[in-house]
Amino acid sequence: MNISANPLRDWAPPSTTKEGFANVARWIALDCDGEVFIYRKFSELAARNLLYLQCELLDLEKHFNELDSNDAGSDDMDIKDAARTWETLTQQCESGNKEAQIRKQVIVRLRAKLKEYHEALILQEGIMRLKQPNKRVLDAYRNWFMKPYPALGGQAKKALEISDDLVNLSTLPEADILSSTLRRYWPVNEEFSRDGLHRIGRFSEKSISNIVAIISTLLAAILLIGSITSLYFATTDAVKLGLVAVFTLVFALSVGLMTNARRAEIFAATAAYAAVLVVFVSGNISSLQE
């Protein structure tokens, strides 16, 4: 999704049958790649909730420590039996023993609170792995949402203000340079923003991924076949070394531009490619023709 500011002063936005939340939900759902599924993650509130749950468990932990100390220092065999045997504790609760009933209530409370806390931790860990939305998509969403007036009222109109607290629910495409360049010039299906002054272009990320895959495959074949063919017909060592240097440089650039490989991976792939060429040169194939 792209956005461009092209004023069309005589244009009026078309009428729509949806308004408010229904209109925003419809616009988000129109994105086939799901890039506009952008929402607040409420990091501060999530951290606060975990702190509260943690404090409740700390209080329960203190309570259990006090119960354990009382059990260890008590001479009452009923208390010691209840501390050792679950069936005894259950029987004491059923017979109306207040201390046993309180102990079991605390155990049940611990079970529920610990489950809630662990589930919150696991959910938050998953939220932390979600990535921030692409700036290009977020700019388009904000322009559509805010102009000429916020699409939603109340606190909802502030939902997109804090960029660092926004997450994208979809799997973001690879952030390689070639894909980013293609997105700027890719043919799009244009639609007008709500203010009639901006055009929003929608396109399928799958089509870009397919083109990048085709270009990458063709270039990989050219770099392998072209380098071997060139070295085969090279007659002097100086020319061979020059060709190895050129092809290795082109290979490193292609990996850096057309993939999202890390620097260490680029170094490793380039070293492997250069090693293949060096082995080919050192074989001195031309000597086999004599």
C-alpha positions in Angstrom: 0.0 0.0 0.0 1.3 3.4 -1.0 0.0 7.0 -0.6 0.7 10.1 -2.6 -0.6 13.6 -2.2 -2.2 14.7 -5.4 -4.8 17.5 -4.8 -7.9 17.1 -6.9 -9.9 20.1 -6.0 -13.0 19.4 -8.1 -13.3 15.8 -6.8 -15.8 14.8 -4.1 -15.5 11.6 -2.2 -18.1 9.0 -3.2 -21.0 8.2 -0.9 -20.6 5.2 1.3 -23.1 3.0 3.0 -20.9 2.5 6.1 -19.8 4.9 8.8 -17.7 4.8 11.9 -16.3 1.5 13.0 -18.0 -0.3 10.2 -16.2 1.9 7.6 -12.8 1.6 9.2 -13.2 -2.2 9.5 -14.2 -2.4 5.9 -11.2 -0.4 4.8 -8.8 -2.5 6.8 -10.3 -5.8 5.5 -9.9 -4.6 1.9 -6.1 -5.1 2.2 -5.5 -8.6 0.9 -2.0 -8.8 2.5 -3.3 -7.7 5.9 -0.7 -4.9 6.2 -3.3 -2.6 7.7 -4.1 -4.8 10.6 -2.4 -2.3 12.9 -3.4 -2.0 16.6 -2.1 -0.7 19.9 -0.3 -3.2 22.1 -0.6 -1.1 25.2 2.9 -1.9 26.5 2.6 0.2 29.6 -0.7 -1.2 30.7 0.5 -4.8 29.9 3.5 -4.2 32.1 1.3 -2.8 34.8 -1.0 -5.7 34.7 1.9 -8.1 35.1 3.2 -6.1 38.0 -0.2 -6.4 39.7 -0.4 -10.1 39.1 3.2 -10.5 40.4 2.3 -8.7 43.6 -0.7 -10.8 44.2 1.4 -13.9 43.9 4.1 -12.4 46.1 1.3 -11.9 48.7 0.2 -15.5 48.3 3.8 -16.7 48.6 4.2 -14.8 51.9 0.9 -16.4 53.1 2.1 -19.9 52.3 5.5 -19.2 54.0 3.6 -18.2 57.1 1.5 -21.4 56.9 4.6 -23.5 56.5 6.2 -21.9 59.5 3.1 -22.6 61.6 3.0 -26.2 60.4 6.6 -26.8 61.2 6.3 -25.3 64.7 3.0 -26.8 65.7 2.5 -29.8 68.0 -1.0 -30.4 66.7 -1.0 -33.7 64.8 -4.1 -32.8 62.8 -2.3 -29.8 61.4 0.8 -31.8 60.5 -1.4 -34.6 58.9 -3.2 -32.0 56.8 0.2 -30.5 55.7 1.4 -34.0 54.6 -1.7 -35.6 53.2 -4.2 -34.1 50.7 -7.0 -36.5 51.7 -6.7 -35.5 55.3 -6.9 -31.9 54.4 -10.1 -32.6 52.3 -11.7 -34.6 55.1 -11.0 -31.8 57.6 -12.6 -29.2 55.2 -15.7 -31.4 54.8 -15.9 -31.8 58.6 -16.0 -28.1 59.1 -12.5 -27.4 60.2 -12.0 -23.6 59.7 -8.2 -23.7 59.4 -8.4 -26.5 56.8 -11.0 -24.6 54.8 -9.0 -21.4 54.8 -5.9 -23.3 53.7 -7.8 -25.0 50.9 -9.3 -21.6 49.8 -5.8 -20.2 49.6 -4.6 -23.2 47.5 -7.5 -22.8 45.1 -6.8 -19.1 44.8 -3.1 -19.8 44.2 -4.1 -22.2 41.4 -6.3 -19.7 39.6 -3.9 -16.7 40.1 -0.8 -18.6 39.0 -2.6 -19.8 35.8 -3.7 -16.3 35.1 -0.2 -15.0 35.6 1.5 -17.6 33.5 -1.0 -17.1 30.7 -0.4 -13.4 30.8 3.4 -14.0 30.6 3.0 -16.3 27.6 0.6 -13.9 25.8 2.9 -10.9 26.4 5.9 -12.9 25.1 4.0 -13.4 21.9 3.0 -9.7 21.7 6.6 -8.7 22.2 7.5 -10.7 19.0 5.1 -8.8 16.9 6.8 -6.2 14.7 6.0 -2.5 14.2 4.0 -1.6 11.1 5.8 -0.5 7.9 6.1 3.3 7.8 4.7 3.4 4.3 1.6 1.5 5.3 1.2 3.5 8.6 1.4 6.8 6.7 -1.3 5.6 4.3 -3.5 4.5 7.2 -3.0 7.7 9.2 -3.8 9.9 6.2 -7.0 7.9 5.4 -8.0 7.8 9.1 -7.4 11.4 10.0 -8.4 13.4 6.9 -10.6 15.4 6.5 -11.6 14.5 10.1 -11.0 11.4 12.3 -12.9 8.4 11.1 -13.7 7.5 14.8 -14.6 9.7 17.7 -13.7 9.7 21.4 -10.5 8.1 22.5 -10.4 5.9 19.4 -9.3 8.8 17.2 -5.9 8.7 19.1 -5.2 5.1 18.4 -2.5 5.7 15.8 -0.7 8.5 17.5 2.1 6.5 19.3 4.1 4.8 16.6 6.3 2.8 19.1 3.2 1.2 20.6 1.7 -0.1 17.4 2.0 -3.6 16.0 1.2 -5.3 12.7 -0.6 -8.6 13.0 0.4 -9.8 9.6 3.7 -11.3 8.7 5.7 -8.4 7.2 7.4 -9.0 3.8 11.1 -9.2 3.4 12.8 -5.8 3.8 15.4 -6.2 1.1 16.4 -3.2 -1.1 15.0 -4.7 -4.3 11.6 -5.4 -2.9 11.4 -1.9 -1.4 12.4 -0.3 -4.7 9.8 -2.3 -6.6 7.1 -1.2 -4.1 7.7 2.4 -5.0 7.0 1.8 -8.7 4.7 -1.2 -8.8 1.4 -0.8 -10.6 -1.4 -0.2 -8.1 -5.1 -0.1 -7.9 -5.8 3.4 -6.8 -8.4 4.7 -4.5 -9.0 8.1 -3.0 -8.7 8.9 0.6 -11.6 10.2 2.6 -10.5 13.8 2.0 -10.3 13.4 -1.7 -6.8 15.0 -1.8 -4.7 11.8 -1.5 -4.6 8.7 -3.6 -4.0 5.3 -1.9 -2.5 2.5 -4.0 -3.2 -1.1 -3.2 -1.1 -3.9 -4.6 -0.4 -7.6 -3.8 2.8 -8.3 -2.0 2.7 -11.8 -3.5 3.3 -10.4 -7.0 6.4 -8.5 -5.8 7.7 -11.6 -4.0 7.3 -13.6 -7.2 9.2 -11.1 -9.3 12.0 -10.9 -6.7 12.2 -14.7 -6.7 12.4 -14.8 -10.5 15.1 -12.1 -10.7 17.1 -13.7 -7.9 17.0 -17.1 -9.6 18.0 -15.7 -13.0 20.8 -13.6 -11.5 22.1 -16.6 -9.5 22.2 -18.7 -12.7 24.0 -15.9 -14.6 26.6 -15.4 -11.9 27.4 -19.1 -11.8 27.2 -20.0 -15.5 28.7 -16.6 -16.6 31.6 -16.8 -14.2 32.5 -20.4 -15.2 32.2 -19.6 -18.9 34.3 -16.5 -18.6 37.0 -18.2 -16.7 37.0 -21.1 -19.1 37.9 -18.8 -22.0 40.3 -16.6 -20.1 43.8 -17.1 -21.3 46.0 -15.3 -18.7 46.2 -15.5 -14.9 45.8 -11.8 -14.6 42.5 -11.9 -16.5 41.3 -14.8 -14.4 42.0 -13.1 -11.2 40.3 -9.9 -12.4 37.2 -11.9 -13.4 37.1 -13.7 -10.0 37.2 -10.3 -8.3 34.5 -8.8 -10.5 32.1 -11.7 -10.2 32.7 -12.0 -6.4 31.9 -8.3 -6.0 28.7 -8.6 -8.1 27.7 -11.7 -6.1 28.1 -9.9 -2.8 26.1 -6.9 -4.1 23.3 -9.1 -5.4 23.0 -10.9 -2.0 23.0 -7.7 -0.1 20.4 -6.0 -2.4 18.0 -8.8 -3.2 17.9 -10.7 0.1 17.5 -9.8 3.8 20.6 -11.7 4.7 22.6 -10.4 7.6 26.2 -9.2 7.3 27.7 -12.5 8.6 25.5 -14.4 6.1 26.7 -12.2 3.2 30.3 -12.7 4.2 29.8 -16.5 4.4 28.0 -16.8 1.0 30.5 -14.5 -0.7 33.4 -16.6 0.7 31.8 -19.8 -0.5 31.2 -18.4 -4.0 34.8 -17.0 -4.2 36.1 -20.4 -3.1 34.3 -22.2 -5.9 35.8 -19.8 -8.5 39.3 -20.1 -7.0 39.0 -23.9 -7.2 37.8 -23.7 -10.8 40.8 -21.5 -11.7 43.3 -23.6 -9.9 42.1 -26.6 -11.8 43.6 -25.1 -15.0 40.9 -26.6 -17.3 42.7 -25.3 -20.3 45.5 -27.7 -19.7 43.1 -30.6 -20.1 42.5 -29.6 -23.7 46.2 -30.0 -24.7 
